[in-house]
């Protein structure tokens, strides 16, 4: 059975003059850009949860999405049908990677043992499909937020019995990821935070979370998993405050609990927006700490105060992202994961193709634009000239700790009032517009 009969696949590249909605206009997987193929630069990944499991439900209405793979009455049959639909989609779209939560691919059972049995059975099938198609697992993770047992958190729960259940689930998801050759494993603390501090021991909850991460690292070593661990920052929603609130908070947490050498960050634009930052800010913070690992490729509606997870079509956004990726030397274990969902009114299965094609084309344009800006050199030259004084003897001695406050005072007396220099924001915005 074909779940996407309108698409013969794989989606072809037809160039910018094409009017075919089922063709790439800018993304040409094998085209060489700055020494690498687009495919290798962008490492596009399809997420399992929003793409195949979301039904379009929102706080104000029931699900609207037509999903023919979700019609069977038996939960395990639905899981098998969904896996068939997913790999058909991967092949027809022409992507190399996918990502999942454990409860996306296999339903929760009536008890823990049944849940493990369900997950093992679906992993068996997924392993065979990966071998048949060549599609790889970018990363796996555990859903530690949907079940009612996690209403007060998972690793940060005040009940150690809930902590134990979450730890067991992480163990199983990590082992499934390892078996499927996953290149990484992600922690997203959906409920690892608080609704009110009146009932919360925040110090202990943060210590519990750190202990869970250390336990995962230890188990990975035990089973031979060599993949990269990630944390995905998000400031709020569903909780009032989550402990992994933004890139800087995550880095501070990892340093505090001696985990910085074990984890990198998986960053998402919509989460940056909720944190009051731009995605460029979050990427820059992570890159400067050598902690930028992977990227959830989506965007949010800045007029709506929740996690809308829309597909990225803004070329300024994709250009900024790819500038940072290029600056760090490219993605390695991570990729661009479309953690995005079609709108409730885009309810037909074919809309999944339109959405992913648009996002992939937007990132292809962002990549090419970022390469041109870097090759042009004027932006980098301006920044270098703006900080040129720090390359001179006095600036160098300050940066290396060889100047005191008294010596700075002496410097002022000898050189007088500094000459102000324009930051030229508008000039630089115009410069970027030359390329976009």
Secondary structure, DSSP 8 states (H G I E B T S, - for coil): --S-TT--SS-EE--TT---TTEESS--TT-EETTEEHHHHH-EEEEHIIIII----BTTB------GGG--SSHHHHHHHHHHHHHHHHHHHT-SEEEEEHHHHS---SSHHHHHHHHHHHHHHHHHHHHHH--EEEEEE---SSSGGGTT-STT-SSHHHHHHHHHHHHHHHHHHHHTT-SEEEE--TT-EES-GGG--HHHHHHHHHHHHHHHHHHHHHHT---EEEE-----SSSSEESS-SHHHHHHHHHHTT-TTTEEEEEEHHHHHHTT--HHHHHHHHHHTT-EEEEE--B--TTSSS---B----HHHHHHHHHHHHHTT--SS--EEE-----TT--STHHHHHHHHHHHHHHHHHHHHHHHHHHH-HHHHHHHHHTGGGGSHHHHHHHTT---HHHHHHHHHHH-S-------HHHHHHHHHHH-
